[in-house]
Amino acid sequence: MSLGSQGEDDSEGSPKAPSSPRRFDDVPDTQELTTVPDKSLVRQPSTTEYLPGMLHAASPPGLLPAHASWALVCLGPSSLYSHSLGLPEHLHPGFLPHTNYLLPWDCSVSRIEAVRAWRAAQAAARGRGSKPPAPHQLTVKIFIGYEYECPRGHRFMMSSPDTVTSGGGGGWRGGGPGEMPVYCPCPCRGAKPMLAQAMRIHVVTPKAPLHVTLDPKVRDILCI
């Protein structure tokens, strides 16, 4: 008997049983149920899929690697580093002579309050033809070093893609450290030349109250 119909033996005037509430399983097969997606559910790429390798310049934004390719291995006070002596031997053994120095970078920064006030004054001066003076900038010194290591355990710093650091002279030019190779020849002496790999980035922040953010990326040279 179909829902809502009467059988052939039902006589006119006979009492009828009350109809039961309609359930989902009472819906005919020809009728399709449609579901409305919940707009509050937002797909998070970093928790549903991961990069098979390491982060690089062409990585999709918000996608994390399956295995950590960069990690913070040491954190300490800036007094641990002396630019006249380089990295201490008892904390960083294995460096080739005179290659354990970081290079200074003179970075110009402005106070957040001064920048906000300058932006407000700049917005208020629009249309008047006058520009407010730029906020006062402070110059702070940040020490940065790119460390490489070969299979023999020799460690050294690089100051450019083809120059090994020798002493504490010089510094990073312009906008700071540029692109550095992942692999480079090791300066150690041996019957067979060895390739060294970029292993660590050393950063010594100034005593000024500022934040230094590192966002390393690997770029394929074939993409140039």
C-alpha positions in Angstrom: 0.0 0.0 0.0 1.4 3.4 -1.0 1.5 6.2 1.4 -1.8 8.2 1.5 -3.8 5.7 -0.6 -6.6 3.3 0.3 -6.9 -0.4 -0.4 -9.7 -2.0 -2.5 -11.4 -3.4 0.6 -11.8 0.0 2.2 -15.5 0.8 2.3 -16.9 4.3 2.4 -17.4 5.6 5.8 -15.2 3.1 7.5 -12.8 4.6 10.1 -9.4 5.5 8.9 -6.2 5.0 10.8 -4.4 8.3 11.5 -1.5 8.9 9.2 2.0 8.5 10.7 4.5 11.4 10.5 6.5 11.4 7.3 10.0 10.1 7.5 13.0 10.4 5.2 12.7 6.7 4.3 9.1 7.3 3.2 10.3 9.6 0.4 9.8 8.0 -3.1 13.0 7.0 -4.9 12.3 9.5 -7.6 12.8 12.4 -5.2 16.4 13.4 -4.6 17.6 15.0 -1.4 20.0 17.9 -1.8 22.3 19.1 0.9 23.4 22.6 1.4 27.2 23.0 2.1 28.1 24.6 5.4 29.8 27.9 4.5 31.4 28.0 8.0 33.6 25.0 7.1 36.7 26.4 5.5 39.3 24.0 4.0 42.7 24.4 5.6 45.4 23.3 3.1 48.0 23.0 5.8 46.0 20.4 7.7 44.7 18.3 4.8 47.7 18.1 2.5 51.4 18.7 2.7 54.4 19.4 0.4 56.4 16.3 -0.4 59.7 18.2 -0.2 60.9 21.4 1.3 59.6 25.0 1.0 60.7 26.7 -2.1 59.9 29.9 -4.0 57.1 28.2 -6.1 55.4 26.6 -3.1 51.6 27.2 -2.8 50.9 29.7 0.0 49.7 28.2 3.2 51.0 24.7 2.4 53.4 23.2 4.9 56.0 20.5 4.2 55.4 16.9 5.4 58.8 17.0 7.1 60.4 20.1 8.6 63.1 21.4 6.3 64.1 24.4 8.5 64.4 24.3 12.3 65.6 26.6 15.1 68.5 24.7 16.6 69.9 27.3 19.0 68.7 30.4 20.8 70.8 32.5 23.2 71.9 36.0 24.1 73.7 38.2 21.6 76.7 38.4 23.9 77.7 34.9 22.9 79.1 36.3 19.6 82.1 38.6 19.4 82.8 40.2 16.1 86.5 40.4 16.9 86.8 36.7 17.7 84.0 35.1 15.6 81.9 32.2 16.7 83.4 30.6 19.9 85.3 27.3 19.2 83.9 25.5 22.2 80.3 26.1 21.0 80.9 25.7 17.2 83.8 23.3 16.6 84.9 22.3 13.1 85.2 25.7 11.4 88.1 26.2 9.0 90.6 29.0 10.1 89.2 32.5 9.8 85.8 31.4 8.4 83.8 31.5 11.6 82.8 35.2 11.3 79.4 36.7 10.6 79.0 39.8 8.4 77.4 42.9 9.8 74.4 44.5 8.1 73.5 48.2 8.8 69.8 48.2 8.7 67.7 51.4 8.9 64.5 51.1 10.9 61.9 53.4 12.3 59.8 53.3 15.5 56.3 52.0 15.0 54.8 55.0 16.7 56.7 57.4 14.4 55.6 55.5 11.3 52.0 55.5 12.4 52.1 59.2 13.0 53.8 59.8 9.7 51.1 57.8 7.8 48.4 59.7 9.6 50.0 63.0 8.7 50.5 61.9 5.1 46.8 60.9 4.8 45.7 64.3 6.2 48.0 66.2 3.8 46.6 64.6 0.7 45.3 67.2 -1.7 47.2 70.1 -0.1 50.3 69.6 -2.1 52.5 69.3 0.9 54.2 66.2 2.3 55.1 65.6 5.9 58.7 64.9 6.7 59.8 61.2 6.7 60.0 59.6 10.2 63.3 59.6 11.9 65.2 56.4 11.2 67.6 54.5 13.4 70.5 52.4 12.1 71.0 49.1 13.9 73.6 46.4 13.2 72.5 42.8 12.5 75.1 40.1 12.1 74.2 37.3 9.6 76.2 34.3 8.4 75.5 31.6 5.9 77.2 28.4 7.1 78.2 25.5 4.8 79.5 22.1 5.7 81.1 19.3 3.6 80.9 15.5 4.2 84.3 15.7 6.0 82.8 17.9 8.7 84.5 21.1 7.6 82.4 24.2 8.4 82.8 27.7 6.9 80.8 30.9 6.2 80.2 32.3 2.8 80.0 36.1 2.1 78.8 35.8 -1.5 77.9 32.9 -3.9 81.6 32.5 -4.8 83.5 33.9 -1.8 84.4 32.2 1.5 84.4 34.5 4.5 87.9 35.4 5.8 87.9 37.3 9.0 85.4 39.9 10.2 86.1 42.5 7.6 83.5 43.8 5.1 79.8 43.5 5.4 76.5 42.9 3.6 75.8 45.6 1.0 72.6 47.3 0.0 69.5 45.5 1.0 71.3 42.9 3.0 72.2 39.3 2.2 71.1 38.2 -1.2 70.7 34.8 -2.8 73.2 32.1 -1.9 73.8 28.7 -3.5 72.6 25.5 -1.8 75.9 23.8 -2.8 79.4 25.2 -3.3 83.0 23.8 -3.4 84.6 23.3 0.0 87.9 25.1 0.4 89.4 22.1 2.3 92.4 20.4 0.8 92.1 16.8 -0.4 92.7 14.5 -3.2 89.1 14.7 -4.2 87.2 18.0 -4.3 84.2 18.0 -2.0 80.9 19.8 -2.3 79.6 21.6 0.8 75.9 22.2 1.5 74.2 25.2 3.1 73.3 23.9 6.6 72.7 26.8 9.0 71.9 30.5 9.1 73.4 32.5 12.0 71.7 35.7 13.1 72.7 38.0 15.9 70.1 40.6 16.6 70.9 44.0 18.1 70.0 45.1 21.6 67.4 47.5 20.2 63.7 46.3 20.7 63.0 45.0 17.3 61.9 41.7 15.6 64.0 39.9 12.9 62.0 37.5 10.8 63.6 34.8 8.7 61.7 33.3 5.7 64.2 31.2 3.8 63.2 29.9 0.4 64.9 27.6 -2.1 64.6 28.6 -5.7 65.3 26.5 -8.8 68.0 28.2 -10.9 66.3 26.9 -14.0 63.4 29.2 -13.2 65.4 32.4 -13.9 
